[in-house]
Amino acid sequence: MALWIMNPLAVLAEDAMGGLVIDQGRIVETLNAGQKPSIPVTQKLDASRHVILPGLINTHHHYYQTLTRAFPSALNKELFDWLKALYPIWSRLDPDALELATRLALVEMLLSGTTLSVDHHYVFSKGLENAIDIQARVAAELGMRATLTRGSMNLSVSDGGLPPDEVVQDHDTILADCARVISSHHQVGPDAMVQIALAPCSPFSVTKELMIATGEMARSHGVGLHTHLAETEDENTFCSEMFGCRPLDYLEDCGWLDPSVWLAHGIHFDEGEIHRLGKAGMGVSHCPSSNMLLSSGICRTPQLENAGVSVGLGIDGSASQDCSNMIQEVRQAFMINRLAYGASVTHEDALRWATSGSAGAIGRPELGVIAAGRPADLALFNLDELRFSGHGDPLAALILCGAHQADHVMIAGEWIVENGQIQGLDIARLRAEHQAAARKVQGEL
């Protein structure tokens, strides 16, 4: 049952103003203005009020943190002090709370045009050993693509790390569960809906032995590797004191300079390190809102891209970013990069980071582009709100005027969001249940 999405107001693709033809989960044809489909179509959607984007791809998040937004004791702090304030709260997570946090984060992202999201879950307190299974189930129920990174921490405060003892696991337990979740959930190929990557939280929260063993396991199973790196200058200092070298040197010593690796934040690299990242074919998840709110710094996106690094966008956790809106993050990326690097940074750059750049960073190059043969992951936005009135260029207006919500979202050829709604979802109930879970985790109940 082929679908013709007809005559869009604008589309982020070449020669596609006549629309797109979708069949069996893929884009089978892009049409010039006035051109008709070459195959029979049984369904049509008039997109003359819509801007069509490839589905947005979020390369870094922490879903559980939706339960601790704007948490009083974590306000107005930089990264290390912020973590110390929140780790004791996060240690109270239970399966029901994680399920609600995951569902709420995914719904927020779907409604903002996201079709694939990466989550970095590394808090495995007692009773939460099956966290990745919970997340995989919720993503499947919502019909959303996901890369779930099995995080880890085995260096607690007692060992000289940052996290409390209650949220760390031992080396063997971590590796056994990494192997289990890969076997249970990782899908391969361009149509994969759920993939697994392995993701020690950071070099200062796991042992060197675990970093090395995790890299070896990822390579043997053909899955990606992910971690936080070079987020703050404090981290550089910490690594120098703890390991006697800078974070990227330590990563290389662990065997992690590899095309399968993408790094969250990647702010504080020097010129030589940027060159090494590009030579290794690595990716960086640029998280502008989180970086601003925690006063971490500004990612050197132009230098990274010029060196050959795949730069994608990440929302980051909702305790530092405080929302899960991907199209809003595109605007933030545009603004902060324009401030830092000048007027040569365009809205098209920001859109590239959120689509094909993100896809490249996480090893899904078949996504993030509107073209014949690609999976049909699309986000359609209308410009009917007051904020867009008077616009000239529709694509530019989407970013400059501040779009917040998609009208329609398609994943693998299926409509997940229609007319701004997810069919069958009671958002009021989800919000109420999530708020109750947040109060419990925060210790208010």
Buried (B, 14 or more C-beta within 10 A) or exposed (E): EBBBBBBBBBBBBEEBBBBBBBBEBBBBBBBEEEBEBEEEBEEEBEBEBBBBBBBBBBBBBBBBBBBBBEBEBBEEBEBBBBBBBBBBBBBBBBBEBBBBBBBBBBBBBBBBBBBBBBBBBBBBBEEBBBBBBBBBBBBEEBBBBBBBBBBBBBBBEEEEBBBBEBBBBEBEBBBEBBBBBBEEBBEEEEEBBBBBBBBBBBBBBBBEEBBBBBBEBBBEBEBBBBBBBBBBBBBBEBBBEBBEBBBBBBBBBBBBBBEBBBBBBBBBBEEEBBBBBBEBBBBBBBBBBBBBBBEBBBBBBBBBBEBBBBBBBBBBBBBBBBBBBBBBBBBBBBBBBBEBBEEEBBBEBBBBBBBBBBBBBBBBBBBBBBEEEBBBBBBBBBBEEEBBEEBEEBBBBBBBBEBBBBBBBBBBBEBBBBEEEBEEBEEEEBEEBBEBBBEBBBEEE
